[in-house]
Amino acid sequence: MNYQSHSTLNSVRQYLNLVLKMVQKCVGNIETATNPEHLKNLNKQEIEKELLDAYDLDNDNEIKWAEFNIFNQFLKKQPKNLRQIFRFFDKNHNWKIEHKELQKSKPRAITDFLGSGKRK
């Protein structure tokens, strides 16, 4: 193995370790942010912040389907109906949950729906 290959391999390892740490942090945030017991003690703005902090990987104030889907794959207990949960919040059906869409959701509906996946 030449020096350049070794250097590239180390760079790839460093990058993958960084990605792994980021995924582990996000998964922990998602498990907290989707826990109905945790959410019921928060007000609406705190719930919105928890969800955006957990899922919004690129910090653009919206949760894309890819972000939502990918991070839920890492959870210990995956929701069975990811698409239905996502569409509950995605009111304009553009496959992005925008901050304004989160703001329109009722806090009680958010906690019930994230906990059970059923609309009440």
N, C-alpha and C positions, 0 to 999 in steps of 0.2 A: 504494500500500500504506500503510495507516495504522500508527500506532505500535504498537497492540496486536497486529496481525498480524505485524509485524516482530519484536516481542518473543516471540511464540509460536513463530515460525519459528526464532529463535535457541535457544529452549529445546528445541525438538525436535531441532535439530542437535546441541546439547550432549548430550542424552540418547542419541542414536544413536551419537555418538562414544564415549561411555562404554560402551554396549553392545558396540560393535565391539572396544574394547580388552579388555573382559571376555571376549569370545568368543575373541579371539586368545590371551589368556593361558591359557584353559581348553584350547584345542586343543593348545597346546604341552605342557601338563601331561598331556593324554590320550596324545599320541604317546609321551611318556616312560613313562607309567604302563602302557602296553600293549605296550611293547617287551620281548620275552622276554629279550634280552641284558641289559637293565637289571635286570629283575625277578629273574633267577637269582642275582644278587649280594645280594639283600635277604632278611631273615628275614620270617616270616609277618606280624608286626605292621607292618613297614615296607611290605609289599605292600598290606595293607588300607588303610593311611594314604594311600599313593600313589593307589589307586583312588578312595577317598572324596574326597581333595583334588581329583582331576581331574574327577570327574563330579558330585559332590554340590553342585549350584548353590546350594541354599537352606540348606545346612549343618544338615540335620536327621538326619544319620547314616544316611541311606538313599539309594539311587540309584533314582530312578523311571525307568520306561521312556522317558518323554518326555525326561528329561535325557540318558539314555544314547543314545537315537536321534538327537536333535538334534545333540549334540556330535560324534557319529561322522560325521555328514553333512559336517562341515568338514575331516575328515582328508584328507590327500593320497592315502593308500591306504586306502580304506574296506573293512572286512571284508565279505565277501559274505553272511554268515549272522548278522547282528546279533541277530535274534530268538532263534536257537539259543544264541548266546553268553550273552545276557541270561537265558534260561531255565535255563541251566546253574547260575547262581548263585541264581536266584529259586526256592528250594526249595519254598516254600508257594504259589507261583503267584498272588501277589496283585499282580503287576506292579511290585513294589518289591524291590530288593535291600537288605535290612536289614543292619545291621552284624553282627548275630549270624549271618546267613547267610554273610557273608564269612568270619567266624571259623571256621565249620564246614568251609570249603573247604580242601583240602590245598594248600600252596604250590606243589608240583610240578604239580598239576593246573591251578592257576591259570595258571602261566607257559606250560605246554604248550597249554592251551585258548585262551588269548588269542593265542598265536602262530599257531596253526593252525586254530582253530575246531573241532577234532576232540577227542573224548574219548579218553583213553588208558587 
